[in-house]
Amino acid sequence: MRVDLTISTLKQLQQQSLLHLASDDARLEIDILLARAIGKSTTFLRTWPDYVLTAEQLAQFQHEFAQRQQGVPLAYILGERAFWRLSLSVNAAVLIPRPDTECVVEKVLALGQGQQWRVADLGTGSGAIALSLAIEHPEWQIIATDINPQSLAVAQANALKNSIQQVEFKLGSWLEPLTGLFDCIVSNPPYIANDDPHLTDLQYEPLGALVAANNGLADLIEIVRLSSDFLHKKGWLVLEHGFQQGDEVQALFRQAGFVNVESGRDYGGNIRYSVGQKC
């Protein structure tokens, strides 16, 4: 015999099951999954707490809630993530865009203010950086590269989803597919060491987009080493990195001959990216 379950009853039953999240996050995530299951807004949940879910709605909610309990990121369950002014589709082939990467976008926009730029986004993943720059500067020429064809397909789909046409996508490792010179090269490469304990919290995201050899520095070293040959004089290199890697990345920039080297902070106040200018 089926027991009718209302919105309010379900919310009370499930909140205890997401104790690994902050309480506000747990409530929000339950609301999002419930609203998705019944095809309504989260406002509907508060307005109609006695609404009884159909069998199909309940099954969808329970399936997706079980995934979240197992640690699957909410963005992967929903298949999308908000970033900048975009709605980005995401799946297990791409890293989930983080708000801190918006600080990298902000820096590139500040450096290129009033300029007609040609920009390369290396390891574009979901296309978050390239598409954010493109939506702010439709006049810029932007090329986005990725070594993973599945990731590149996600980025291309996100360009269509957000009606962005001027980004060119190229398959290949870092700068390998590029030709010509650029005013700015930007990247959010893997920068986590393979023994970092935080990796357990990221088990569902693609390891290749997270981890780099040489204590997380290998890809950063490669990009800094090669970028100068692809930059115009006075062109900029902007790289996201770990909050403890600022000094090491700045040293890499200076060793490669970059000037005006500095690091910037993310929304949490942590060092999150470094920039340098080709002299």
C-alpha positions as CSV (number, residue, x, y, z in Angstrom):
1,M,0.0,0.0,0.0
2,R,1.5,3.4,-1.1
3,V,1.8,6.0,1.6
4,D,1.1,9.5,0.2
5,L,4.0,11.9,0.9
6,T,3.7,15.6,0.9
7,I,6.4,18.2,0.3
8,S,6.6,19.1,3.9
9,T,6.9,15.5,5.1
10,L,9.6,14.7,2.5
11,K,11.6,17.7,3.5
12,Q,11.5,16.7,7.2
13,L,12.5,13.1,6.4
14,Q,15.4,13.9,4.1
15,Q,17.2,16.8,5.9
16,Q,18.7,14.4,8.4
17,S,20.2,12.4,5.5
18,L,22.4,15.3,4.3
19,L,24.1,16.1,7.6
20,H,27.5,16.2,5.8
21,L,26.3,19.5,4.4
22,A,25.8,22.7,6.2
23,S,22.2,22.8,7.3
24,D,21.3,25.7,4.9
25,D,22.9,23.9,2.0
26,A,21.0,20.7,2.8
27,R,17.7,22.5,2.9
28,L,18.4,24.3,-0.4
29,E,19.5,21.1,-2.2
30,I,16.4,19.2,-1.0
31,D,14.3,22.1,-2.3
32,I,16.1,22.1,-5.7
33,L,15.7,18.3,-6.1
34,L,12.0,18.4,-5.0
35,A,11.2,21.3,-7.3
36,R,12.9,19.5,-10.2
37,A,11.0,16.3,-9.5
38,I,7.6,18.0,-9.6
39,G,8.4,20.4,-12.3
40,K,7.7,23.5,-10.2
41,S,9.7,26.4,-8.7
42,T,11.1,26.3,-5.2
43,T,8.5,29.0,-4.4
44,F,5.8,26.4,-5.1
45,L,7.3,24.2,-2.3
46,R,6.8,26.9,0.3
47,T,3.3,27.9,-1.0
48,W,2.0,24.4,-1.3
49,P,3.6,22.3,1.5
50,D,0.8,19.8,1.5
51,Y,1.1,18.9,-2.2
52,V,1.3,15.1,-2.6
53,L,3.9,13.8,-5.0
54,T,2.8,11.3,-7.7
55,A,4.6,7.9,-7.8
56,E,6.7,9.1,-10.7
57,Q,7.7,12.3,-9.0
58,L,8.6,10.5,-5.8
59,A,10.7,7.9,-7.7
60,Q,12.7,10.7,-9.5
61,F,13.2,12.6,-6.2
62,Q,14.3,9.5,-4.3
63,H,16.7,8.4,-7.1
64,E,18.4,11.8,-7.4
65,F,18.5,12.3,-3.6
66,A,20.2,8.9,-3.2
67,Q,22.8,10.0,-5.7
68,R,23.4,13.2,-3.7
69,Q,23.7,11.1,-0.5
70,Q,26.4,9.1,-2.2
71,G,28.4,12.3,-2.8
72,V,27.6,12.9,-6.5
73,P,27.8,16.7,-6.9
74,L,24.5,18.5,-7.3
75,A,25.7,20.1,-10.6
76,Y,26.2,16.6,-12.1
77,I,22.7,15.5,-11.0
78,L,21.1,18.6,-12.4
79,G,23.4,18.6,-15.5
80,E,24.1,22.3,-15.2
81,R,25.9,25.0,-13.3
82,A,25.6,28.8,-13.2
83,F,28.8,30.6,-13.9
84,W,29.3,34.3,-14.6
85,R,26.2,35.3,-16.7
86,L,25.9,31.8,-18.2
87,S,24.1,28.6,-17.7
88,L,26.6,25.8,-18.4
89,S,25.8,22.2,-19.0
90,V,28.2,19.9,-17.1
91,N,28.8,16.2,-16.9
92,A,31.5,13.9,-15.6
93,A,33.8,14.8,-18.6
94,V,34.3,18.3,-17.3
95,L,35.3,20.0,-14.0
96,I,32.4,21.8,-12.3
97,P,33.1,25.5,-12.7
98,R,33.8,27.2,-9.3
99,P,32.9,30.8,-8.4
100,D,36.6,31.5,-7.7
101,T,37.4,31.1,-11.4
102,E,35.2,34.1,-12.0
103,C,38.0,36.1,-10.4
104,V,40.2,35.0,-13.3
105,V,37.6,36.2,-15.8
106,E,37.4,39.5,-14.0
107,K,41.2,39.9,-14.2
108,V,41.3,39.2,-17.9
109,L,38.4,41.7,-18.5
110,A,40.3,44.3,-16.5
111,L,43.5,43.8,-18.4
112,G,41.7,43.9,-21.7
113,Q,39.4,46.9,-21.0
114,G,39.1,49.0,-24.1
115,Q,41.2,46.7,-26.2
116,Q,40.5,44.6,-29.3
117,W,42.0,41.3,-28.1
118,R,42.7,37.8,-29.5
119,V,42.6,35.4,-26.5
120,A,43.4,31.7,-26.0
121,D,41.8,29.7,-23.2
122,L,43.8,26.5,-22.6
123,G,42.1,23.4,-21.2
124,T,38.7,25.0,-21.6
125,G,36.7,22.1,-20.0
126,S,33.0,23.3,-20.0
127,G,34.1,26.5,-21.7
128,A,33.5,28.6,-18.6
129,I,36.3,31.1,-19.1
130,A,36.2,31.4,-22.8
131,L,32.4,31.8,-23.0
132,S,32.3,34.3,-20.1
133,L,34.9,36.5,-21.9
134,A,33.0,36.1,-25.2
135,I,29.7,37.2,-23.7
136,E,31.3,40.4,-22.3
137,H,33.3,41.0,-25.5
138,P,31.6,39.8,-28.7
139,E,34.2,41.7,-30.7
140,W,37.1,39.6,-29.2
141,Q,38.5,36.6,-31.1
142,I,38.7,33.7,-28.7
143,I,40.1,30.3,-29.2
144,A,39.5,27.5,-26.7
145,T,41.5,24.3,-26.6
146,D,41.2,21.0,-24.8
147,I,42.9,17.7,-25.1
148,N,39.7,15.7,-24.3
149,P,37.2,15.5,-27.2
150,Q,34.4,14.9,-24.7
151,S,35.2,18.1,-22.8
152,L,35.4,20.0,-26.1
153,A,32.0,18.7,-27.1
154,V,30.5,20.0,-23.8
155,A,32.1,23.4,-24.4
156,Q,30.8,23.6,-27.9
157,A,27.3,22.7,-26.7
158,N,27.5,25.4,-24.1
159,A,28.4,28.0,-26.8
160,L,25.3,27.0,-28.6
161,K,23.2,27.0,-25.5
162,N,24.3,30.5,-24.7
163,S,24.1,31.8,-28.3
164,I,27.8,32.5,-28.4
165,Q,29.3,32.2,-31.9
166,Q,32.7,33.8,-31.9
167,V,34.6,31.2,-29.9
168,E,36.6,28.7,-32.0
169,F,37.2,25.3,-30.4
170,K,40.4,23.3,-31.1
171,L,41.3,19.8,-30.0
172,G,44.8,19.4,-28.6
173,S,47.1,19.8,-25.6
174,W,47.5,23.3,-24.2
175,L,49.1,25.5,-26.9
176,E,49.6,22.7,-29.5
177,P,46.6,23.5,-31.7
178,L,47.3,27.3,-31.7
179,T,48.7,29.4,-34.6
180,G,49.5,33.0,-34.6
181,L,50.0,35.4,-31.7
182,F,47.6,36.4,-28.9
183,D,47.1,39.4,-26.6
184,C,46.2,37.1,-23.7
185,I,46.5,33.5,-22.8
186,V,44.4,32.3,-19.9
187,S,44.0,28.9,-18.3
188,N,42.7,27.1,-15.2
189,P,44.9,24.0,-15.5
190,P,45.2,21.0,-13.1
191,Y,47.2,22.2,-10.1
192,I,46.4,19.7,-7.3
193,A,49.1,17.3,-6.1
194,N,48.2,13.6,-6.4
195,D,48.5,13.1,-2.7
196,D,46.3,16.0,-1.7
197,P,43.8,14.9,0.9
198,H,41.1,17.1,-0.6
199,L,40.9,14.8,-3.6
200,T,38.5,12.5,-1.7
201,D,35.9,15.3,-1.8
202,L,36.4,15.5,-5.6
203,Q,36.1,11.8,-6.5
204,Y,33.3,12.3,-9.0
205,E,35.1,14.9,-11.0
206,P,37.7,14.1,-13.8
207,L,41.1,13.5,-12.2
208,G,42.9,14.7,-15.3
209,A,41.3,18.2,-14.9
210,L,42.4,18.3,-11.2
211,V,45.8,16.6,-10.7
212,A,49.2,17.4,-12.0
213,A,52.6,15.9,-11.4
214,N,55.5,17.7,-9.6
215,N,53.4,18.6,-6.6
216,G,50.7,20.1,-8.8
217,L,53.0,22.3,-10.8
218,A,53.7,20.3,-14.0
219,D,51.1,21.8,-16.2
220,L,51.7,25.3,-14.9
221,I,55.4,24.9,-15.7
222,E,54.6,23.7,-19.2
223,I,52.2,26.5,-20.0
224,V,54.5,29.2,-18.7
225,R,57.4,27.7,-20.6
226,L,55.6,27.7,-23.9
227,S,53.3,30.8,-23.8
228,S,55.8,33.5,-24.6
229,D,56.2,32.2,-28.1
230,F,52.4,32.7,-28.6
231,L,52.0,36.1,-27.1
232,H,52.4,39.6,-28.7
233,K,54.8,41.9,-27.1
234,K,53.2,43.2,-24.0
235,G,50.7,40.3,-24.1
236,W,49.4,38.8,-20.9
237,L,49.5,35.3,-19.3
238,V,46.8,34.7,-16.7
239,L,46.9,31.4,-14.7
240,E,44.7,30.0,-12.0
241,H,46.5,28.0,-9.3
242,G,46.3,26.7,-5.8
243,F,46.2,29.1,-2.9
244,Q,49.6,28.0,-1.7
245,Q,51.3,28.1,-5.1
246,G,51.5,31.9,-5.6
247,D,55.2,32.3,-4.9
248,E,56.2,29.3,-7.0
249,V,54.1,30.4,-9.9
250,Q,55.4,34.0,-9.7
251,A,58.9,32.6,-9.8
252,L,58.1,30.6,-12.9
253,F,56.8,33.7,-14.6
254,R,59.9,35.7,-13.8
255,Q,62.2,32.9,-14.9
256,A,60.5,32.8,-18.2
257,G,61.1,36.5,-18.7
258,F,57.6,37.9,-17.8
259,V,57.3,41.3,-16.2
260,N,54.6,43.0,-14.1
261,V,54.1,39.7,-12.3
262,E,51.5,39.7,-9.6
263,S,49.0,37.4,-7.9
264,G,45.3,38.0,-7.2
265,R,42.8,36.7,-4.6
266,D,39.6,34.8,-4.9
267,Y,36.3,35.7,-3.3
268,G,37.4,33.9,-0.1
269,G,40.5,36.1,0.2
270,N,42.9,33.3,-0.9
271,I,45.6,33.7,-3.6
272,R,44.1,32.1,-6.6
273,Y,45.8,33.3,-9.8
274,S,48.9,35.0,-11.1
275,V,49.6,37.2,-14.1
276,G,52.6,38.3,-16.1
277,Q,53.3,40.4,-19.2
278,K,55.6,39.6,-22.0
279,C,58.3,42.3,-22.3
